[in-house]
């Protein structure tokens, strides 16, 4: 970690930043399976359930040994996850109720055990509450090595079993039909979630850990469609959030966990608002652009008929600036634009009537405003043939404009 000193980071700060990056990458990739399975709250319940595991591990060992405490957290997380699955499969209790029961029960037990340990005279118990709220400043280089080893093992499982995990994630019925062990793979995905939680409780704590599982996937899903790309982006986003948040926290002498989560929250909100093609503001802008296009098209089709409202004045002013309209009506360029509009509308009508008969080389999304550009020239030629064929047999030719 000496290379980080070149960036002006002290040893302690370097350990914190590297630990946060390890957490970000691991929780981003492994948390994606829980988010896309719509099981995010399972991660929250597992995170809260690690507290009694940490306390029991300390009571058994009698010392605050980090690897031993993480083993206790992992065992408690797995037991909680299996208990939630078992309660759900009784068929009488809904999944959210099962999550609530397990979360509240395990967390209450953890608080009771933590209070019992704190009331004892053993000085070694000091700092156990950090597993509840997180204390990245207390990380040691050996802790980061353990975190990296656990995270690396989890990521390796994802790489090796990616196809099987992906199939089970999105279509468990099909996965079962081709012979995949669906139940075992679902348990494995839950175990991967436990790995991410165990890595994160030291940095952000059990209470805030769910944010590190959810935020990277939320951002990645706004930016990518394909699952492999989502996994990669979630890991990158997690690393970015961890590094930025931990650096800001160390510079400002603030608690690392909450600052990391706040950075992730800010990035998630930005992605939800601004992501190309999916962001709220992007969609609002696209909708406004489509409405303006409709107004302009209405004037092009019937330049003498008022559109109505302030939109009419705006549309006519826009067409005048573009040289498509003057005081006498449509200009030569305006008439060409009107003919092109009529062709696009005729093509769209033909697509609505005969689109199911058009052979496309791949899955394409037809755009009503530009069918030629979205489907290609070959699809347009097929549409024209399909439109002309029935009318020819009836003895009356009907053509799509543009022939």
Secondary structure by P-SEA (a helix, b strand, c coil): ccccccccccaaaaaaaaaaaaaaaaaaaaaaaaaaacaaaaaaaaaaaaaaaaaaaaaaaccccaaaaaaaaaaaaaaaaaaaaaaaacccccaaaaaaaaaaaaaaaaaaaaaaaaacccccccccccccccccccccaaaaaaaaaaaaaaaaaaaaaaaaaaaaaccaaaaaaaccaaaaaaaaaaaaaaaaaaaccccccccaaaaaacaaaaaaaaccccaaaaaaaaaaaaaaaaaaaaaaaaaacccaaaaaaaaaaaaaaaaacccccccaaaaaaaaaaaaaaaaaaaaaaccccccccaaaaaaaaaaaaacccccccccaaaaaaaaaaaaaaaaaaaaaacccccccccbbbbbcccccccccaaaaaaaaaaaaaaaaaacbbbbcccc
